[in-house]
Amino acid sequence: MKKMSEKSCQGSTSSSNPPMGAVTICVSPRVLFNMETQPFSPGPASSFVKVLEVVNKELRDLCPESKELIKVVIITNDQVNVRQGLIESIKTIKDHELFIELRSMEDGESLINVLKANHADLYLSDQSTEVEEALGGGIAAATMFTPEKMAAVSETQLRVAFDGDAVLFSDESEQVFAREGLDKFNEHEKTHENTHMNQGPFKGFLESLGKLQKKFYDKGQRKKCPIRTYLVTSRGAGSSGTRALKTLRSWDLEMDEALLRSGAPKGPMLEKIRPHIFFDDQMSHVEGAKAAGV
């Protein structure tokens, strides 16, 4: 156990410099702040970013010399006065535990190049064209939507929920369902129950979170881990759900909870677990999440 603990805390960084081995989350300023107000008020990603401070603090307490923390990069192409407003607003949501950088795009510079230069693990925006560009470049990305009323979320534990097909996994099975219907989908999943699915766009981000979780697990502090992950899928408890879980195990990835909805609405379950963010490719489930305040 000692060797595992030492290995899990490799690397070093000072509290004044951004961590070189960080999990990097890039965001558009308009998901972090409502820029229609003066001063800028919190946007839909604000509670998600705020709890990252807590995660970093717990990681520092666990492994004081570790360089594997979380940092946030705000990517903007706005004018100087807007950038100044962002600088002032950033001060209201962070302390020394969270690294937030402001990256201004130059004329003619592509978003995907900026994301890759910053080693982005995730990009969040309110613009679907930007999200499509990031996804096309192999980076996990999502368009953020704002509920009319945001549900209260944990201030001490980051909770992230993922759909399965076309999110963590490829959309191969989803295409079978769309093309041939539920019966053929179930038949396909039964036939391929022991065939692992290909990865989807968010597998890498889940892996990054898993590496941080493992630091706590290796030190026997699973219950104190400040990160919790959920699989919230329309797959059921039969072959389709079994295939999803077998695929995750084949990747050596672990979800804290796997919620197999068997086609039932996801909103009521999301209302119970109250994740800071939920990733899904179907607008019907996105609307259900919004109705639940997610």
Secondary structure, 3 states (H helix, E strand, C coil): CHHHHHHHCCCCCCCCCCCCCCEEEEECHHHHEECCCCCCEECCCHHHHHHHHHHHHHHHHHCCCCCCCEEEEEEECCCHHHHHHHHHHHCCCCCCCCEEEEEECCCCCCHHHHHHHCCCCEEEECCHHHHHHHHHCCCCEEECCCCCCCCCCCCCCEEEEECCECCCECCHHHHHHHHHCHHHHHHHHHHCCCCCCCECCCHHHHHHHHHHHHHHHHCCCHHHCCEEEEEEECCCCCHHHHHHHHHHHHCCCCCCEEEECCCCCCHHHHHHHCCCEEECCCHHHHHHHHHCCC
